Amino acid sequence: MTAINEYSIMEAAALMAAGKLTAVALAEHCLARVAAREKDVEAWAYIDRDHVMAQAMACDRESRRSPLHGIPVGVKDIIDTAGMPTEYGSPIYAGYRPRSDAACVAILKNAGAIIMGKTVTAEFAMRQPGKTRNPHNAAHTPGGSSSGSAAAVADFMVPLALGTQTGGSIIRPAAFCGTFGFKPTFNIINRAGVKPAAESLDTVGFFARSLPDVTIALSVMTGNEIAELSPFERNKPRLAFCRTPQWQHADHWTVQALEDAVTALAQAGAHIRELQLPPQFDAMLEAQGATSDYESVRALAYERRTYQQQLSTTLARKLEEAERCTLSQYLRARHIVGECRNLLPSLFSEFDALLVPSAKGEAPKDLKTTGDAIFNRIWTALHVPAVTLPVFTGPNGLPMGLQLIAHLGCDYKLLQCAEWVSDAIKRR
C-alpha cells in the first residue's frame, strides 16, 4: 500500500477532491518523512512544522483553488519567500527574510499550495555545494545547484519542488536523484524575486515524481488549463538521437543506455534516426560559458565588494576567472547563441524531440562537487524546454536519466512525448 507521503500530486488531488484525504494528513505524513530522513539527506535549509500545519489547516477550511491546493511544495533557497529565511546558500544572508514572495511562490500560494520550506541550494546557485546528500547513497552528490529540491522529491518528503537552471541545475540533479526534472522554455515562468546568477540563462522549473505532476505544475504556473491539451498524435513520435558535440564525455554506461533506448523506442514504433547538429553548435558550450561568466560576475558585484571574505574559496576563484570575460567576448557569445537559435525551426521541422544524455553518468562519489553540466548547458543557453526521465540505473545502482529537448514554446508537447518515451522504455 502506498504511503500517503508517496502519493503523486494527481493521486493526492483526486483524493482531496473526493473528500478522502485532507491537506493536514498529507502535510503530517510529509513532515514525518522529513523527521525520519533529514539527518541523512539534509535537503532542507529551513522548515517550520507549525507554519506548515497552519497552512494545511487553512487549506482544509477553503474551497479547492487548483490541482495544487493542499499540496506541499519545496522552494529552492535562492527564491524569495515571505515569512521564511531566504539565504541563497550563503552566510552573507544568514537570517535574511524578504518582505515579498518571488512571483513563482506567489502563484503557488494563490493556487492553494503549501510552502513546505526552503530547500538547500549551492552557494548563489553556482559551484560550491550545500550540505545535501544523494538519498540513494549518502556518499554520492545529489547534483546541483538545486540539490535540496531534487533530493526532497526523490526521498518522498514532498511531491513537488521548485528549482532553477542556469547551466544544468535542474536536469542534472533530477537525473542523479532519480526524479523527473523539467526546465521549461525560458521566461514562461516569471523570475521576479529569484536571485540572479546569469539573467539571460536563469530559468525556473520543477522536480516531481511523475510527468502528469510536472504537467499539473506547469499548467498552474502558466495559467494553461490541462483540459485544453490535446493528447499526443496517434502517429508515433518523431525522435532524433543526438549525440551532441560533447558525446565523448559520456561514460560507457550512458552510451550503452541511450543506444539501448534508441533500439527499444524504434521497436515500440517511434520514428527515430540519428541527427548531427550543424557545425555552428560546436561553439555553443564555450558561448554558454562566456555568457554565464560575464553575467554572473556582475550579478554578484555587491557581494564581492562588501562581503568578499564570506564567499567560499570555490566561488571567489570562479568569479575571478569569470571577470576575465570581456564585453566583446560576451557579445560574440550572444551572437553564436543567436545564430544557433535561428537554426532551431529547421532542426525541429522533422522531429518532435531530440534524445540526448542528461549527464555524463550516474552521480559521482564526491560531495565536493555537484557533477558536470556538460550535457545541459547548450540547451539552457538556447532557451528550449528540456525534461529528464529516470529510466536507467547505473553500475553502482544509482539512477540515471534520459533527456528530451523540444523546440521553443513546445513545453506541453515535450511532456506528452516524454510520457510516451518513458512508457515505451519501461515496458521494454
N, C-alpha and C positions, 0 to 999 in steps of 0.2 A: 504494500500500500504506500502511495506517495505521501511523504511528509508534507505538511502544509507549507513550510518554507521552501519546498522544492516545486511548488506549483508554478507553472508558467503564468504570464500575465493573462493570456487567454483563458486559462482554466480558472484562475482566481476571479477574474472579472465576471465570468459566466456564473460562478457560484455566488458571488456577491449580488449580482442582478436577480438571481433566483431566491435570495434570502437565506442561502445555505452556508454562507461564510461572512464573517464581519471583518472590517478593517482592523479592529482590535485584535482579533485572533491571529490574523496574518502577521501583524506587527509583532505580537508577542512571540510567535514562532521564529520570525527572522531575528529578533533580539536574542532569543535563546541560542540560536546558531552562532551569532556573534560572540556571545558569552562563552560558548564551548570552544570556539576555534580561533578567536582573535589572537590569543597568546602565541599561536603557531604561525598564523598567516600575516597578522599585523597589516590589515588592509585599510584601517581607519585612522585618519588624523584627528577626527572629532566625532563623537556620537553621544547623545544625551537621551537616555531611556525615557525620562519623564516627558521630554518635549515630543519624542516620537509617539508616545502613548496619548498625549493630549491631542496631537494631530489626528490620530486614528479615531479617537472618540468623537472628535468634531466631524470626521468623515461619516461616521455611522449615524449621526444626527441629521445629515443632509440628504437631499436627493442626489442621485448619481450625476456627475457632471460630464464624465467621459469614460472611455475604457480604462483610463489610468486612475480613476477615482479609488482611493484607498490603497494604491499600490506603492510600496516602499521603494524609493529611488536613492541611490548613492550619487553624490556630486563631487567631481574632481576638485581638489583644493586649489585650483587656480581660477575657479569660477565663483564670483562674489555671491554670498548667500547671507541675507539679512538675518540677524538673530543668532548667527553662528560665527565662530572664528573662520577667517579665510587667510591662510598663512603662506600660500604659494610655495610650500615646501622649503621655506627659508626662515632662519632665525630672525632675520630683519623684520619680519611681520608677525612675530610671535604675539598672540593675543589680539591681533587686529580684527575688528568687526566692522564690516562695511555697513553703511546706512541703507543700502538698497540691494535688491536682488539683480543678478545678471538677467538679461532678457529670457534666456532659456529656463532659468529657475522660476521666474515669474510665470511663464507659460505653464510649467508643470504644476505650480501651486494653483493657478486658475483652473487647471484641469482636475483638481482634487487629489493630486498625487501627494504622498507623504515623503517629505525630505528626511531621509533616514540619518544623514550625516555627511561629513566631508571625507572623501577617500584620498589616500596618500598619492602624492604626485612627486616625480623627480623635481629637484630644485628649479623653480621657474619653468617647469616642463622642458628642461634641457637634459644635460648629461649626468648629473650627479644623482645616483639612485636614492630613493627613500628607503624606508625600513621593510617594505612588503616582501614577502617570500612567495614562491610559487606554491599554490595549495596542493599540487600533486606531489611535490618533493621540495621540502624547505631548503635544500642545498642549492636549488636552481633559481635563477632570476625569473620573476613574473613578466619581465619585459617592462617597457616604459615608453613615454613618461606616465601614462595613465595606469600605473601599476595597481593601485588600490582598487580602482573601478573594475579592472579585469578580474582580479583575484576575488573580490567580494561577490561578483556574479557567479564565477566558476565554483565557488565554495558554498553556494546556496544561502548566502547572507541576505541578498536582495535579488529580485528578478530583473532589475534594470539599473544601469548606472550610466551617467554622462562621462564622456572623455573628450579629449581634444587631440587633433593630429596636425603637426607641422611638418614632420617627416614621415614617421611610421608609428606614432604613439597610440593609435587605436588598433590597427591591423596586427602589428607585431605582438603586443601583449595578449590580445584575444587569441592569436594562434598559439602562443606559449602556454596559456592557461586553459585552452580548450573551450572557449565560448565563441558565439557569433559576434563579430565586431563589424560595425558599419560606419564608414566615413562618407557622408553624403556629398553631393555637389557643393562646391564652395559657396558659402554665404546663404544657402537656403534656410539655415538655422542662424538666427541673428547672434552676433558675437559681442554685443554690448555687455560690459561687465565681466568679460573674460580677460585676464591678464595677458597682454600680447607677448608672443615670442617672435613671430615674424608675420606682420599683418596681412601680407598678400598670400600666405600659406595656411594660417591657423584656421582650423575647421572643427566645429562641434559635432560630435557623433555619439554612438551608443554601444553598450555591451548588453547582450541578452542571451538567453539560453535557447531561443528558437527564432526562426525567421519571421513567423507571424508576429511575434512580440516586437521585433525590430520594426515591422511594418506599422504596428499599432503606435509605437512611439513616434515614428516619423509622421504619421498622419496627424497625431495630436500637435506636434511641434510645428507642422506646416499648415494646419487647418484644412487638410485634404481628407474628405470622407473616404473611408476604406471601401464603402459600398460602390463608390464610383470607379474603382479599379476593375478593369476587365481581366479575366483570367488569362494566363499565358496562352499564346496562339496554339491552336490544335497541332499545327505543324511543329515538329520538334525544334528546339533552339539551335540557332546557328552560332557555333563557338569557334574561336580561334585559339589554338595552343601557341602562346607567345613566349619564347624562351628569354626574350629581352637581352640587351647588351650585357647584362650582369650575370648571365647564366652560369659562367664558370665559377661563381661564388657559391652556388647551391651545392649542398653536400650530397653524398651518394644517395642517402635515404630520400631526400627531397626529389632528386631527379627520378628515382625509381617510382616514387609515389605518384608524381604527376604523369609520368608516362603510362603507368598502370591505369590512372584515372581517365586518360585520353582513350585508352582501349575500352574501358568499361562504358564510357559515355557514348562512344561510337556504337557499341553493341546494343545500348539502350535506345538507339535511334537518333541521337543528336547528329546534326550536320557539323562535322568538325574537321578542321585542317590546320596545318601549321601556318603561322604568319611571322614574317620577318619585318620588324619595324623599319621604316625608312631611315637612311643614314643620318638625317638630322637629329634623330633620337640619341645618337652616340654621345652627344654633348649635353644631354639633359641632366645627368647626375651632377656634373660639375656646375651646371646652371642653377640647379636647385640649391646646391651648397652655397654658392655665391649669394643667391637671394636671401637665404636664411642668415648667413653671416652679416650681410650689410644691415638687414632689418633688426636682427636680434641685438646687436651691439648698441644700436640706437634706442631700442625699446627699454633696455636696462641702463641707460645713461645715468639716471638719478641714483640707482642703487650702487653703481660703480663709483660715482663721485662721492657719495655720502657714507656708504657702508662697505667699502672695499674689503675691510678686514673680516666681515661677516659672510662674504662669499666663499664657497668651497674652493679649494685649490683647483679642482677639476673645472668648475665653471669659470674661475678667474682666468685660467690658461686658455680655455675655449674662447672667451671674449677677447683676449689679447690677440689670438690668431685671427678672429673674425674682423678685428679692426683693420687688418691689412687689406681687406676688400675695398677697392676704390669705387668711386661713383661710376667711372667708365666701365669697370668690370661688372658692376651691378646692372647697369643699363644694357650691357651686352648680354648678360644672363637673361634679363627680361625679354630681350629680343629673341633669343633662342627659344625660350618657353613659348613666346607668342607664335613663332613660326611653327612649332610642333603642334600647338593648339589649333592652328589653322588647318592642319592636316587631319584632324580628328574626324570631320564629316566623311571624308573619303575612306578613312581607316575603318569606320564603323558602318559603312554603307552595305557591307556584305555580312556583318556579324551582329549578333545581339550582345555578346560579351566576349572579352578576352580572358583566357585562363592562364594565370601566372602564379609563381610562388608567393606565399605570404611572408616567408622568412627563409634564411639560409638553411635552417634545420630546426630541431627542437630546442627548447630553452637551454642556454649554456649553464653549466655548473659553475656559476660565478655570480656572487651577489654584488660585486663591484662594478658591474656593467648591466645595462638593460638590453644588450644584444645589438645587432646591426640592422639598420632600416634600409639596407641597400635595395630591397625589392619593393619598397613602398614609396620612396622619395619622389620618383619622377611622376607618379600618378597624382601625388598630393600637389605637386607644382602645376600639373595640368588641370587641376580643379575638378577632375572627373570623379564620379562615385565609385567606391570600392567596398567590397564585403569579403570577409574571410569566413570559411566554413570549417568547423572542427571535424574533419572526416578522416584524418590519418593519425597513426601512432608511430612514434619514433623508436629507435633502437633501445632506449632506456625506459620505454613505457610511457613517455610523456606525449602530450598532444602535439599535433602538427596541423597546419591549416592549408587550405587551397584558397587562393584569392581570385575573385572575379572582378573585372573592370568593365564599366559601360560608358556610353557617351554622355556628355554633359546634359544634365536635366533628366536623364533616363533612370532615376533612382528607383521608382516603383517597378519598372520593367526589369531592372537588375535584380531586385529582390524576388520577383516571380521566377526569373531564370535561375537564380541561386537555389530556390526551393526545388525546382526540377532536377538540377545537378546534384544537390545533396541527397535527394531521394534515390536517384539512379545509382550513386556511388554506394550508399548504404545497402541497397538491395543486392549489389554485387558482393 
